[in-house]
Amino acid sequence: MLMKTGKLEFDQTFAKHVLKGLSGPRKSLPSRYFYDARGDRLFQSIMTSPEYYLTGCELEIFETHGDELARALMTDRSCELIELGSGDGLKTSLLLDALHEHHQDWVYRPVDISDHSLNLLEQRLIPGRPWLDFQAIHSNYMDLLREFEPGGARRVFMFLGSNLGNYTSRQAITFLRLIRAAMTPGDAFLVGLDLKKDPDVIRAAYNDAAGYTRDFNLNLLARINRELGGDFRLDSFEHVPDYDLATGVARSSLRSRIEQNVRVAALDRDFHFRKDETIHTEISQKYDEALIGELTSASGFVVAKSFVDSRNYFTDQVWVCA
Ligand code: AVI
């Protein structure tokens, strides 16, 4: 909902989250706010940076194992492929083409909150695929999952790119249970997960030399300035990436280089930052077999099939109802 303070019109939910995140003793901001138009562009640059291996590894899995993947998902019933978050369509097109070669023309239903992303995806996927039944769903996928009744056509849900890793384990289990509740035996869930590996490889992925990840992280503050009338001085905050080997959690924070006050006009509030105080902005969980086992058993799934890239960096797995 939009609110107005003086000349400033702003999103009330964003404002509420910023107030909550910056008011407590341990400051944090939700990572979902990375993705405005500028954040989307920066994320595209991250994905093509040499250090950010995730996108290339998952693409390699779809390129080399697309046919096996399609076979693992094939069925003698009509089927809906429901992609949570619309992605750029490249990996999905490989899967849809592999299914088409096996005479399996499924209804493809990408779900995204952004109309713009869904339109782009449609423009990419439809040309050259007259057989494709493309039915975009413009929605927040958490809300959509709550509305799904089990039953109807067979469903294959898809959640790629290690997006699950941006949830805490508690949030991930809540999300997985929602998917499980929308499934009946015979349905499947295709999920992409980034694996634990050499910590230096992971650290570099979240601290690329060109500085895209730094700018992506700082864009949260820039967005507060733009949309909520904040006066964050971006050069007084530093991007701090960190990876904890024991838990497999890559964390991003912003560190205040100096003691300072920051005003946010829409909230009519000043926030105090001690020198070196941090704002936690994102986690990216890295997985191993034990962690995947914990997630699947807590949410009612079993792993039916799993694929990895040639370096064993990333996995795409087919999970079915336990
Ligand atoms: C979208 N998500 C899986 C990315 C990740 O790797 O956690 C977001 C990202 N943050 C910094 N770089 C990329």
Boltz pocket constraint, residues with backbone or C-beta under 6 A from the ligand:
constraints:
  - pocket:
      binder: B
      contacts: [[A, 46], [A, 54], [A, 161], [A, 162], [A, 163], [A, 164], [A, 165], [A, 166], [A, 205], [A, 206], [A, 213], [A, 216], [A, 282], [A, 283], [A, 284]]
      max_distance: 6.0
